[in-house]
Amino acid sequence: MEKGTLIEFRLDGVRRLAVAERPEGKKDWIVIDEKGQSHKIRPQRVEYTVGGGSYEPSDIPSFLDRVQAYLDPSSLEIAWEILREDAENTTPQQMAELLFSEQDPVCCYAAHSLLSQDKIYFKKKGDSYEPRSQAQVEEIKHQLEVEIQKNQEKETFLFHLQQALEGKIVNWTESDRARLETISKIVLYPEQNHHHAQEILTSLGKSSDPQAAFNLLVQIGWWSEHENLFLLRSAYPVNFSQKVLDVAQSHLQSLPPDPDSDRLYLTHLKVYTIDDESTTEIDDGLSIEYLANSQKLRIWIHIADPTRLVIPGDELDLEARRRSTSLYLPTGMISMFPQELATGPMSLIQGQTCHALSFGVILDENGAIEDYIITPTLIKPTYRLTYDDVDEMLELGLTNELEITELAKAATLRQQWRKSQGSIQIKMPESSIKVKDEEITIELLDGSPSRQLVAEMMILAGEVTGQYGKEHNLPLPFRGQPQPELPPEEELLQLPAGPVRYCALRRCMPRSEISITPSRHASLGLDNYIQVTSPIRRYTDLLAHFQLKAHLRGHELPFPKEQLQEILYSVGTSAYEATQVERQTNRYWGLEYLRRNAELVWQALVLRWLREDEGLGLILIEDLGLELPHRFERFVNLGDRLEVKVSRVDPYRDEIRFQEAIRANL
């Protein structure tokens, strides 16, 4: 290199032109750029030497201006088309001749600039450039197009996000939604690595911690302030696929042929459906049939028959199996079947002729099953009653509705009979939490005669099904419960009667189990039991219907033992997760209710100790039916009543602290 040589080198990755000034030591050179700034470089850093004699730093701007006129990247494609056929390498000088028919210093440097910046057509190989293959060029172009699209989508997302933060209505694109879902994972799964989401938030100038991500998603309206994170973390699908909805719509427009053409007509019987007022999936009804030439009567338990519309293995069946159950949340129900079907042709609707699977039972004088029949039927529900309606009817003793009185008598008889068989009753307070338009209501559910009536009839249908399955050796989803080891009677009697004693019993109760063979259900006091009364909202009940109806028709069972066992295992896992979502969601809204009413004083009952040595116990808020932890600062006994007030509560973190309320002496 000589003084006055114009060279190109890189400074912090940027291409720069400079003129050689003088050597510095044995290996370095001092070069001067167009601004007069000197740089010390080694000859190895020189990427290109411009020919044409000696230059001054002041010549650089005009030189670059002349070069600029030749910098058309599209011209490289033409050169590539020519050179790739012969797979010839090229130098900047050769490229200048090919593109500009000139090899002066300006054209040669322009050719060098085009080649050195090109990422598509040529790759550097020593002092020359090799044309890429057509396949390589197409792949690089595709990658660049994808990158351009990603950048455009990112810019669009940032623009939409800013609009949302300003309170404007935004039509989110699919790529926007994907980015928002990525951000949501920081909240849902904080223990995982979320590099991409953190990059998005950093580009917005936002913190990437879970709380900040949650606040952002609420600010832009993607989530509500009370978004159900428990549901989002679960595998439970909130929406139905279009394929499932299409099948449901097809059934609504035209019902498929009934596989049970020989149904028993029971449309002449009074049929009572008894549910909460808010219930929309009506899956059971009750009747009394007075038998001719007999002092006895037959109780009919009519169960909705969704297998009229669902075939084992079809889209509706597989979707219900995946969900395992309908979800009942304070904010509303998410149905196991598309709602139009579940609340329409699958339900037992007042005044309409409905398909049912009916269980006719004659009881002996003690309440045991004397005789029974299981058969597909056609019924016509007469009355749609609430529990309050039935309680009032029983209290008034209406003579024109003697069937209700007979059902209540049968329910009492059944309860007594089950008690004689060793049933274990645990009557803990229960509550129903409802949220509508952000307003929370908590209703305490009492053990009313009407609820006891319906519960006993459903248990009776379960016993009949279990007995039928055992008699015919059918693989069915039998539900059992191992015999618990209860505390000695004298130990229980030392505990206060009511919730405290029931709580002690509840702790001893093993979880119920499902198997394809009969087993005793300890708390119900039954040797055989199968849940069969909620096939619209519980998949194991639907399985029982599939098996029962096939056997009643004399057909091969749709699910042999091994397959049924596999399905029950899978459904059991899904059902457990759904139950957890329901419990967590109820817990959240219970805590939110207490947060909103933090100024109120609540009556609480000391239920049991969690860690007695630390003063940590479980209290029952009696007016709400909520069981919550509390750390006592003084000595208390189980069964003591006290007044508490919320001191701190965070529903999302599932945290609550109480303080005992101290009333001033008047």
Sequence and secondary structure as in RCSB ss.txt:
>XXXX:A:sequence
MEKGTLIEFRLDGVRRLAVAERPEGKKDWIVIDEKGQSHKIRPQRVEYTVGGGSYEPSDIPSFLDRVQAYLDPSS
LEIAWEILREDAENTTPQQMAELLFSEQDPVCCYAAHSLLSQDKIYFKKKGDSYEPRSQAQVEEIKHQLEVEIQK
NQEKETFLFHLQQALEGKIVNWTESDRARLETISKIVLYPEQNHHHAQEILTSLGKSSDPQAAFNLLVQIGWWSE
HENLFLLRSAYPVNFSQKVLDVAQSHLQSLPPDPDSDRLYLTHLKVYTIDDESTTEIDDGLSIEYLANSQKLRIW
IHIADPTRLVIPGDELDLEARRRSTSLYLPTGMISMFPQELATGPMSLIQGQTCHALSFGVILDENGAIEDYIIT
PTLIKPTYRLTYDDVDEMLELGLTNELEITELAKAATLRQQWRKSQGSIQIKMPESSIKVKDEEITIELLDGSPS
RQLVAEMMILAGEVTGQYGKEHNLPLPFRGQPQPELPPEEELLQLPAGPVRYCALRRCMPRSEISITPSRHASLG
LDNYIQVTSPIRRYTDLLAHFQLKAHLRGHELPFPKEQLQEILYSVGTSAYEATQVERQTNRYWGLEYLRRNAEL
VWQALVLRWLREDEGLGLILIEDLGLELPHRFERFVNLGDRLEVKVSRVDPYRDEIRFQEAIRANL
>XXXX:A:secstr
  TT EEEEEETTEEEEEEEEEEETTTEEEEEETTS EEEE GGG  EEE SS   GGGHHHHHHHHHTT  THH
HHHHHHHHHTTT  B HHHHHHHHHS  SHHHHHHHHHHHHH SSSEEEETTEEEE  HHHHHHHHHHHHHHHHH
HHHHHHHHHHHHHHHTT      HHHHHHHHHHHHHHH TTS  HHHHHHHHHTT   SHHHHHHHHHHTTSS T
T  HHHHHSS  SS  HHHHHHHHHHHHS    S TT EE TTS  EEEE TT     EEEEEEE TTSS EEEE
EEEE GGGT  TTSHHHHHHHHH B EEETTEEE SS HHHHTTTTS  TTS EEEEEEEEEE TTS EEEEEEE
EEEE   EEEEHHHHHHHHHHT GGGHHHHHHHHHHHHHHHHHHHTT       EEEEEEETTEEEEEEE   HH
HHHHHHHHHHHHHHHHHHHHHTT    EEEB       HHHHHTS TTHHHHHHHHHH    EEESS   BTTTT
BSS    S TTTBHHHHHHHHHHHHHHHT   SS HHHHHHHHHHHHHHHHHHHHHHHHHHHHHHHHHHHHTTT 
 EEEEEEEEEEGGGTEEEEEETTTTEEEEEE SS   TT EEEEEEEEEETTTTEEEEEE      
